[in-house]
Amino acid sequence: MKNIQIAEMLKISPATVSLALNNRPGVSEETRRKVLELRNSLIQNDLDSIERSRNIGTIGLLVYKSKNGIISETPFFVQLIDAFSDFCESLGFSLSLLYSSAETDTEIIEKIKPLKLDGLVIIATEMTSENVRFFQNNMTIPFVMADAYFPDCDVDTVVMNNAAGVIKAVRYAYDMGHRQIGFLSTEKTCNNFSDRLRAYLNEIERLGLIRDDGIIFKMPLSIDEAKERMLGYIKENAKLPSILIADNDRAAMGVLGALKEAGYKVPDDISLIGYDDMPMVQYVEPALTSIGLHQQTIARLAIDRLVKKINDPKENTYTIQQLVEVTLIERESVKKI
């Protein structure tokens, strides 16, 4: 179900629908409730028109949110949720969209039980291994984790190759002649960002470049806050490398604004690479080179695995971890030197 259809029926903007579905601020609880109810109702109506043999059941999609606020700040998740909805609908499943925020894990599971779901996908970006183990021990239906990898937990997982994205960015910078390669590291913690920072440090060492902690810049996740943080670094006469690689596009865009305000030209004075390939990065000046993700593939693999677990009990006797590759999208923000 597309956001624009819901927006037209409720006479609100598509942006408001996206905010409501992603549980972001700026939308009243009444509007959020109407959007979710209408979305689920329309999906169910569509499914009722599908031949009975294809109407298999209901899959839950739990967006697990902690206090980090990573999901609220990142548009990637709106696209990922839409991809899950599309694949569920194509298979004849109804999708029940659930959010957690302040609830304990016990309260979340108690909220899920009455829904009579056939299976559950958990967007686990903000989860810890402790959270995952609790779900392992207490869930009574098949489930699959998406967008987080927990090597110490034996669970089915589909995750993007976070490390490969940074490695591709560092090698691209190196091939373009850069030897001072800095990193914009998000100060909010999650497995994805930790994997990206670790990959940067490892690749810098592998290439024989000097590891200088002074060119790792801690960044907020907000574009405006990232801009102010970088302006502060510049005023403190921080040593700027010839290229900066960000672990997310929002930080990259904030830093781009700061560099321009401080009189730097991108990429003539300093080059810049983002991560996530948000739609807006191709429209900034200069268009931002970034790491492209594949939300559709993540959603498809997670749903495929979950359906197998639902249909065949033998599939629940082992787990699979699936790694989705990422793509470097070359644009105009990197100079060859």
C-alpha positions as a Markdown table, in Angstrom:
| # | Residue | x | y | z |
|---|---|---|---|---|
| 1 | Met | 0.0 | 0.0 | 0.0 |
| 2 | Lys | 1.6 | 3.3 | -1.1 |
| 3 | Asn | 1.8 | 6.3 | 1.1 |
| 4 | Ile | 0.2 | 8.6 | -1.5 |
| 5 | Gln | -3.0 | 6.5 | -1.6 |
| 6 | Ile | -3.4 | 6.7 | 2.2 |
| 7 | Ala | -2.6 | 10.5 | 2.1 |
| 8 | Glu | -5.4 | 11.0 | -0.5 |
| 9 | Met | -8.0 | 9.1 | 1.4 |
| 10 | Leu | -7.2 | 10.9 | 4.7 |
| 11 | Lys | -6.6 | 14.3 | 3.0 |
| 12 | Ile | -3.1 | 14.7 | 4.5 |
| 13 | Ser | 0.3 | 14.9 | 2.9 |
| 14 | Pro | 2.4 | 11.9 | 1.9 |
| 15 | Ala | 5.1 | 13.3 | 4.3 |
| 16 | Thr | 2.7 | 13.1 | 7.2 |
| 17 | Val | 1.9 | 9.5 | 6.3 |
| 18 | Ser | 5.6 | 8.7 | 6.3 |
| 19 | Leu | 6.1 | 10.3 | 9.7 |
| 20 | Ala | 3.2 | 8.3 | 11.1 |
| 21 | Leu | 4.3 | 5.0 | 9.7 |
| 22 | Asn | 7.9 | 5.6 | 10.9 |
| 23 | Asn | 6.6 | 6.7 | 14.4 |
| 24 | Arg | 8.4 | 10.0 | 14.1 |
| 25 | Pro | 7.5 | 13.2 | 15.9 |
| 26 | Gly | 5.4 | 15.9 | 14.3 |
| 27 | Val | 2.3 | 13.9 | 14.0 |
| 28 | Ser | -0.6 | 13.7 | 16.5 |
| 29 | Glu | -1.4 | 10.4 | 18.0 |
| 30 | Glu | -4.9 | 10.6 | 16.5 |
| 31 | Thr | -3.4 | 11.0 | 13.0 |
| 32 | Arg | -0.9 | 8.2 | 13.6 |
| 33 | Arg | -3.7 | 5.9 | 14.7 |
| 34 | Lys | -5.9 | 6.7 | 11.7 |
| 35 | Val | -2.9 | 6.1 | 9.3 |
| 36 | Leu | -2.1 | 2.8 | 10.8 |
| 37 | Glu | -5.7 | 1.6 | 11.0 |
| 38 | Leu | -6.4 | 2.7 | 7.4 |
| 39 | Arg | -3.2 | 1.1 | 6.1 |
| 40 | Asn | -3.9 | -2.2 | 7.8 |
| 41 | Ser | -7.6 | -2.1 | 6.6 |
| 42 | Leu | -6.7 | -1.4 | 3.0 |
| 43 | Ile | -4.1 | -4.2 | 3.0 |
| 44 | Gln | -6.7 | -6.6 | 4.4 |
| 45 | Asn | -9.2 | -5.5 | 1.8 |
| 46 | Asp | -6.7 | -6.1 | -1.0 |
| 47 | Leu | -5.9 | -9.6 | 0.4 |
| 48 | Asp | -9.6 | -10.5 | 0.6 |
| 49 | Ser | -9.7 | -10.1 | -3.2 |
| 50 | Ile | -6.8 | -12.5 | -3.7 |
| 51 | Glu | -7.9 | -16.1 | -4.3 |
| 52 | Arg | -8.4 | -17.9 | -1.0 |
| 53 | Ser | -5.6 | -20.4 | -1.6 |
| 54 | Arg | -3.1 | -17.6 | -1.5 |
| 55 | Asn | -4.4 | -15.9 | 1.6 |
| 56 | Ile | -2.0 | -17.7 | 4.0 |
| 57 | Gly | -2.1 | -15.6 | 7.2 |
| 58 | Thr | -0.6 | -12.7 | 9.0 |
| 59 | Ile | 3.1 | -11.7 | 9.5 |
| 60 | Gly | 4.1 | -9.1 | 12.1 |
| 61 | Leu | 6.8 | -6.5 | 11.5 |
| 62 | Leu | 8.2 | -5.2 | 14.7 |
| 63 | Val | 10.2 | -2.0 | 14.6 |
| 64 | Tyr | 12.2 | -2.3 | 17.8 |
| 65 | Lys | 13.1 | 1.1 | 19.1 |
| 66 | Ser | 15.4 | 1.9 | 22.0 |
| 67 | Lys | 16.4 | 5.3 | 23.3 |
| 68 | Asn | 19.1 | 5.7 | 20.6 |
| 69 | Gly | 16.7 | 7.3 | 18.1 |
| 70 | Ile | 18.5 | 5.8 | 15.1 |
| 71 | Ile | 15.4 | 4.5 | 13.4 |
| 72 | Ser | 13.5 | 7.8 | 13.9 |
| 73 | Glu | 16.4 | 9.7 | 12.3 |
| 74 | Thr | 17.1 | 7.6 | 9.3 |
| 75 | Pro | 14.8 | 7.5 | 6.1 |
| 76 | Phe | 16.3 | 4.1 | 5.2 |
| 77 | Phe | 13.7 | 2.5 | 7.5 |
| 78 | Val | 10.7 | 4.0 | 5.8 |
| 79 | Gln | 11.9 | 2.4 | 2.5 |
| 80 | Leu | 12.6 | -0.8 | 4.3 |
| 81 | Ile | 9.1 | -1.0 | 5.9 |
| 82 | Asp | 7.5 | -0.3 | 2.5 |
| 83 | Ala | 9.6 | -3.1 | 1.0 |
| 84 | Phe | 8.3 | -5.6 | 3.7 |
| 85 | Ser | 4.8 | -4.5 | 3.0 |
| 86 | Asp | 5.2 | -5.1 | -0.7 |
| 87 | Phe | 6.6 | -8.6 | -0.3 |
| 88 | Cys | 4.1 | -9.7 | 2.3 |
| 89 | Glu | 1.3 | -8.5 | 0.0 |
| 90 | Ser | 2.7 | -10.3 | -3.0 |
| 91 | Leu | 2.7 | -13.6 | -1.1 |
| 92 | Gly | -0.9 | -13.1 | 0.2 |
| 93 | Phe | 0.1 | -12.3 | 3.8 |
| 94 | Ser | -1.4 | -9.5 | 5.8 |
| 95 | Leu | 1.2 | -7.4 | 7.4 |
| 96 | Ser | 0.7 | -6.2 | 11.0 |
| 97 | Leu | 3.0 | -3.2 | 11.7 |
| 98 | Leu | 4.1 | -2.9 | 15.3 |
| 99 | Tyr | 6.3 | -0.4 | 17.2 |
| 100 | Ser | 8.1 | -0.7 | 20.5 |
| 101 | Ser | 9.5 | 2.3 | 22.3 |
| 102 | Ala | 9.3 | 2.5 | 26.1 |
| 103 | Glu | 8.0 | -1.0 | 26.7 |
| 104 | Thr | 10.1 | -3.7 | 28.3 |
| 105 | Asp | 10.8 | -6.8 | 26.2 |
| 106 | Thr | 8.3 | -8.7 | 28.4 |
| 107 | Glu | 5.6 | -6.1 | 27.6 |
| 108 | Ile | 6.4 | -6.3 | 23.9 |
| 109 | Ile | 6.0 | -10.0 | 23.8 |
| 110 | Glu | 2.8 | -9.8 | 25.8 |
| 111 | Lys | 1.5 | -7.3 | 23.2 |
| 112 | Ile | 2.3 | -9.6 | 20.4 |
| 113 | Lys | 0.7 | -12.8 | 21.8 |
| 114 | Pro | -3.0 | -11.8 | 21.3 |
| 115 | Leu | -2.4 | -10.9 | 17.6 |
| 116 | Lys | -2.2 | -14.6 | 16.5 |
| 117 | Leu | 0.6 | -13.9 | 14.1 |
| 118 | Asp | 2.0 | -16.7 | 11.9 |
| 119 | Gly | 5.5 | -15.3 | 12.1 |
| 120 | Leu | 7.4 | -12.1 | 13.0 |
| 121 | Val | 10.2 | -10.0 | 11.4 |
| 122 | Ile | 12.0 | -7.8 | 13.8 |
| 123 | Ile | 13.9 | -4.7 | 12.6 |
| 124 | Ala | 16.6 | -5.2 | 15.1 |
| 125 | Thr | 18.9 | -2.2 | 14.4 |
| 126 | Glu | 18.6 | -0.9 | 18.0 |
| 127 | Met | 18.6 | -4.2 | 19.8 |
| 128 | Thr | 21.4 | -5.7 | 21.9 |
| 129 | Ser | 22.4 | -9.3 | 22.2 |
| 130 | Glu | 20.6 | -9.4 | 25.6 |
| 131 | Asn | 17.4 | -8.3 | 23.9 |
| 132 | Val | 17.7 | -10.9 | 21.2 |
| 133 | Arg | 18.3 | -13.8 | 23.7 |
| 134 | Phe | 15.2 | -12.7 | 25.6 |
| 135 | Phe | 13.2 | -13.1 | 22.4 |
| 136 | Gln | 14.8 | -16.4 | 21.7 |
| 137 | Asn | 13.7 | -17.7 | 25.0 |
| 138 | Asn | 10.2 | -16.3 | 25.0 |
| 139 | Met | 8.8 | -16.2 | 21.5 |
| 140 | Thr | 6.5 | -19.0 | 20.5 |
| 141 | Ile | 6.2 | -18.2 | 16.8 |
| 142 | Pro | 9.0 | -18.2 | 14.1 |
| 143 | Phe | 10.9 | -15.0 | 13.8 |
| 144 | Val | 13.7 | -13.5 | 11.7 |
| 145 | Met | 15.9 | -10.5 | 12.6 |
| 146 | Ala | 16.6 | -7.8 | 10.0 |
| 147 | Asp | 19.3 | -5.1 | 9.8 |
| 148 | Ala | 21.4 | -6.3 | 12.7 |
| 149 | Tyr | 23.9 | -9.2 | 13.2 |
| 150 | Phe | 24.5 | -10.9 | 16.5 |
| 151 | Pro | 27.4 | -13.3 | 16.3 |
| 152 | Asp | 26.8 | -14.5 | 19.9 |
| 153 | Cys | 23.1 | -15.3 | 19.2 |
| 154 | Asp | 21.9 | -18.3 | 17.1 |
| 155 | Val | 19.1 | -16.5 | 15.2 |
| 156 | Asp | 18.0 | -16.1 | 11.6 |
| 157 | Thr | 19.3 | -12.8 | 10.4 |
| 158 | Val | 19.4 | -10.7 | 7.2 |
| 159 | Val | 21.7 | -7.7 | 7.3 |
| 160 | Met | 23.5 | -5.4 | 4.9 |
| 161 | Asn | 27.3 | -5.8 | 4.6 |
| 162 | Asn | 28.2 | -2.8 | 6.7 |
| 163 | Ala | 31.9 | -3.5 | 6.6 |
| 164 | Ala | 32.1 | -4.0 | 2.8 |
| 165 | Gly | 30.5 | -0.5 | 2.3 |
| 166 | Val | 33.2 | 1.2 | 4.2 |
| 167 | Ile | 36.0 | -0.9 | 2.6 |
| 168 | Lys | 34.7 | 0.1 | -0.8 |
| 169 | Ala | 34.6 | 3.7 | 0.1 |
| 170 | Val | 38.2 | 3.6 | 1.6 |
| 171 | Arg | 39.6 | 1.8 | -1.4 |
| 172 | Tyr | 37.8 | 4.2 | -3.8 |
| 173 | Ala | 39.3 | 7.1 | -2.0 |
| 174 | Tyr | 42.8 | 5.4 | -2.1 |
| 175 | Asp | 42.4 | 4.7 | -5.8 |
| 176 | Met | 41.5 | 8.4 | -6.4 |
| 177 | Gly | 44.9 | 9.3 | -4.8 |
| 178 | His | 43.9 | 10.2 | -1.3 |
| 179 | Arg | 46.3 | 9.1 | 1.5 |
| 180 | Gln | 44.8 | 11.2 | 4.4 |
| 181 | Ile | 41.4 | 9.5 | 4.7 |
| 182 | Gly | 39.2 | 10.7 | 7.6 |
| 183 | Phe | 36.1 | 9.2 | 9.1 |
| 184 | Leu | 32.8 | 10.7 | 10.3 |
| 185 | Ser | 31.7 | 8.3 | 13.1 |
| 186 | Thr | 28.2 | 8.5 | 14.5 |
| 187 | Glu | 28.3 | 8.9 | 18.3 |
| 188 | Lys | 25.0 | 6.9 | 18.8 |
| 189 | Thr | 25.9 | 3.3 | 19.2 |
| 190 | Cys | 24.5 | 0.3 | 17.3 |
| 191 | Asn | 26.0 | -2.8 | 15.7 |
| 192 | Asn | 25.9 | -1.2 | 12.2 |
| 193 | Phe | 27.8 | 1.9 | 13.1 |
| 194 | Ser | 30.3 | -0.1 | 15.2 |
| 195 | Asp | 30.9 | -2.4 | 12.2 |
| 196 | Arg | 31.5 | 0.5 | 9.9 |
| 197 | Leu | 34.1 | 2.2 | 12.2 |
| 198 | Arg | 35.9 | -1.1 | 12.7 |
| 199 | Ala | 36.1 | -1.7 | 9.0 |
| 200 | Tyr | 37.5 | 1.8 | 8.5 |
| 201 | Leu | 40.3 | 1.2 | 11.1 |
| 202 | Asn | 41.1 | -2.2 | 9.6 |
| 203 | Glu | 41.3 | -1.0 | 6.0 |
| 204 | Ile | 43.4 | 2.0 | 6.9 |
| 205 | Glu | 45.9 | -0.3 | 8.6 |
| 206 | Arg | 45.7 | -2.8 | 5.7 |
| 207 | Leu | 46.6 | -0.1 | 3.2 |
| 208 | Gly | 49.6 | 0.9 | 5.3 |
| 209 | Leu | 48.2 | 4.4 | 6.0 |
| 210 | Ile | 49.0 | 6.2 | 9.2 |
| 211 | Arg | 46.2 | 5.6 | 11.7 |
| 212 | Asp | 45.5 | 9.1 | 13.2 |
| 213 | Asp | 42.7 | 9.2 | 15.7 |
| 214 | Gly | 42.7 | 12.9 | 15.1 |
| 215 | Ile | 40.9 | 12.5 | 11.8 |
| 216 | Ile | 38.1 | 10.4 | 13.3 |
| 217 | Phe | 35.3 | 13.0 | 13.9 |
| 218 | Lys | 32.4 | 12.0 | 16.2 |
| 219 | Met | 29.1 | 13.2 | 14.7 |
| 220 | Pro | 25.5 | 13.5 | 15.8 |
| 221 | Leu | 22.9 | 11.8 | 13.6 |
| 222 | Ser | 21.0 | 15.0 | 12.9 |
| 223 | Ile | 22.0 | 17.0 | 9.8 |
| 224 | Asp | 21.8 | 20.4 | 11.6 |
| 225 | Glu | 23.7 | 19.1 | 14.6 |
| 226 | Ala | 26.4 | 17.5 | 12.4 |
| 227 | Lys | 26.8 | 20.8 | 10.7 |
| 228 | Glu | 27.3 | 22.6 | 14.0 |
| 229 | Arg | 29.7 | 20.0 | 15.3 |
| 230 | Met | 31.9 | 20.2 | 12.2 |
| 231 | Leu | 31.9 | 24.0 | 12.4 |
| 232 | Gly | 33.1 | 23.6 | 15.9 |
| 233 | Tyr | 35.9 | 21.3 | 14.8 |
| 234 | Ile | 37.0 | 23.8 | 12.1 |
| 235 | Lys | 37.0 | 26.7 | 14.6 |
| 236 | Glu | 39.3 | 24.6 | 16.9 |
| 237 | Asn | 41.7 | 24.3 | 13.9 |
| 238 | Ala | 41.1 | 20.5 | 13.7 |
| 239 | Lys | 43.3 | 18.8 | 11.1 |
| 240 | Leu | 41.2 | 18.1 | 8.1 |
| 241 | Pro | 42.2 | 15.2 | 5.7 |
| 242 | Ser | 41.9 | 15.4 | 2.0 |
| 243 | Ile | 38.7 | 13.2 | 2.1 |
| 244 | Leu | 36.1 | 12.4 | 4.7 |
| 245 | Ile | 34.0 | 9.2 | 4.7 |
| 246 | Ala | 30.8 | 9.3 | 6.7 |
| 247 | Asp | 29.0 | 6.3 | 8.2 |
| 248 | Asn | 25.7 | 7.8 | 7.2 |
| 249 | Asp | 24.4 | 10.4 | 4.7 |
| 250 | Arg | 22.9 | 12.7 | 7.3 |
| 251 | Ala | 26.3 | 13.3 | 8.9 |
| 252 | Ala | 27.8 | 13.8 | 5.5 |
| 253 | Met | 25.2 | 16.3 | 4.5 |
| 254 | Gly | 25.6 | 18.3 | 7.7 |
| 255 | Val | 29.4 | 18.3 | 7.2 |
| 256 | Leu | 29.0 | 19.4 | 3.6 |
| 257 | Gly | 27.0 | 22.4 | 4.8 |
| 258 | Ala | 29.6 | 23.2 | 7.4 |
| 259 | Leu | 32.5 | 23.0 | 4.9 |
| 260 | Lys | 30.7 | 25.3 | 2.5 |
| 261 | Glu | 30.0 | 27.8 | 5.3 |
| 262 | Ala | 33.6 | 27.7 | 6.4 |
| 263 | Gly | 34.8 | 28.5 | 2.9 |
| 264 | Tyr | 35.9 | 25.1 | 1.7 |
| 265 | Lys | 35.1 | 23.9 | -1.8 |
| 266 | Val | 33.9 | 20.3 | -2.2 |
| 267 | Pro | 35.6 | 18.4 | -3.8 |
| 268 | Asp | 38.4 | 20.9 | -4.8 |
| 269 | Asp | 39.6 | 21.5 | -1.2 |
| 270 | Ile | 38.2 | 18.4 | 0.5 |
| 271 | Ser | 36.3 | 15.3 | -0.8 |
| 272 | Leu | 33.3 | 13.6 | 0.8 |
| 273 | Ile | 31.6 | 10.2 | 0.7 |
| 274 | Gly | 28.3 | 9.3 | 2.5 |
| 275 | Tyr | 26.7 | 6.1 | 3.4 |
| 276 | Asp | 23.0 | 5.0 | 2.8 |
| 277 | Asp | 22.4 | 6.7 | -0.6 |
| 278 | Met | 19.4 | 8.7 | 0.7 |
| 279 | Pro | 17.4 | 10.1 | -2.2 |
| 280 | Met | 18.3 | 13.7 | -1.4 |
| 281 | Val | 22.0 | 13.2 | -1.7 |
| 282 | Gln | 21.9 | 13.3 | -5.5 |
| 283 | Tyr | 20.3 | 16.7 | -5.5 |
| 284 | Val | 22.8 | 18.6 | -3.2 |
| 285 | Glu | 25.7 | 20.5 | -4.7 |
| 286 | Pro | 27.9 | 18.7 | -5.4 |
| 287 | Ala | 25.9 | 15.5 | -5.8 |
| 288 | Leu | 27.2 | 13.2 | -3.0 |
| 289 | Thr | 29.1 | 9.9 | -3.7 |
| 290 | Ser | 27.5 | 7.4 | -1.3 |
| 291 | Ile | 27.1 | 3.7 | -0.4 |
| 292 | Gly | 23.8 | 2.4 | -1.8 |
| 293 | Leu | 21.8 | -0.1 | 0.1 |
| 294 | His | 19.3 | -2.7 | -1.1 |
| 295 | Gln | 16.2 | -2.6 | 1.1 |
| 296 | Gln | 14.1 | -4.6 | -1.3 |
| 297 | Thr | 16.6 | -7.5 | -1.1 |
| 298 | Ile | 16.8 | -7.4 | 2.7 |
| 299 | Ala | 13.0 | -7.5 | 2.9 |
| 300 | Arg | 12.7 | -10.3 | 0.3 |
| 301 | Leu | 15.3 | -12.5 | 1.9 |
| 302 | Ala | 13.8 | -12.0 | 5.4 |
| 303 | Ile | 10.2 | -12.8 | 4.3 |
| 304 | Asp | 11.4 | -15.8 | 2.2 |
| 305 | Arg | 13.2 | -17.2 | 5.2 |
| 306 | Leu | 10.3 | -16.6 | 7.6 |
| 307 | Val | 7.7 | -18.2 | 5.2 |
| 308 | Lys | 9.9 | -21.3 | 5.1 |
| 309 | Lys | 10.0 | -21.4 | 8.9 |
| 310 | Ile | 6.2 | -21.0 | 9.0 |
| 311 | Asn | 5.5 | -23.7 | 6.5 |
| 312 | Asp | 8.1 | -26.3 | 7.5 |
| 313 | Pro | 8.9 | -27.0 | 11.2 |
| 314 | Lys | 12.2 | -28.6 | 10.1 |
| 315 | Glu | 13.4 | -25.1 | 9.0 |
| 316 | Asn | 13.2 | -24.1 | 12.7 |
| 317 | Thr | 15.9 | -26.6 | 13.7 |
| 318 | Tyr | 18.8 | -24.4 | 12.3 |
| 319 | Thr | 19.4 | -20.8 | 11.6 |
| 320 | Ile | 20.8 | -18.8 | 8.6 |
| 321 | Gln | 22.6 | -15.5 | 8.6 |
| 322 | Gln | 22.4 | -13.8 | 5.2 |
| 323 | Leu | 24.6 | -10.9 | 4.2 |
| 324 | Val | 23.3 | -8.4 | 1.5 |
| 325 | Glu | 26.1 | -6.6 | -0.4 |
| 326 | Val | 26.1 | -2.8 | -0.9 |
| 327 | Thr | 27.1 | -0.6 | -3.9 |
| 328 | Leu | 29.3 | 2.4 | -4.1 |
| 329 | Ile | 27.4 | 5.1 | -6.1 |
| 330 | Glu | 29.9 | 7.5 | -7.7 |
| 331 | Arg | 28.8 | 11.1 | -8.1 |
| 332 | Glu | 30.6 | 14.5 | -7.9 |
| 333 | Ser | 31.9 | 14.8 | -4.4 |
| 334 | Val | 35.3 | 13.1 | -4.7 |
| 335 | Lys | 38.3 | 14.6 | -6.5 |
| 336 | Lys | 41.1 | 12.6 | -8.1 |
| 337 | Ile | 44.5 | 13.9 | -6.8 |
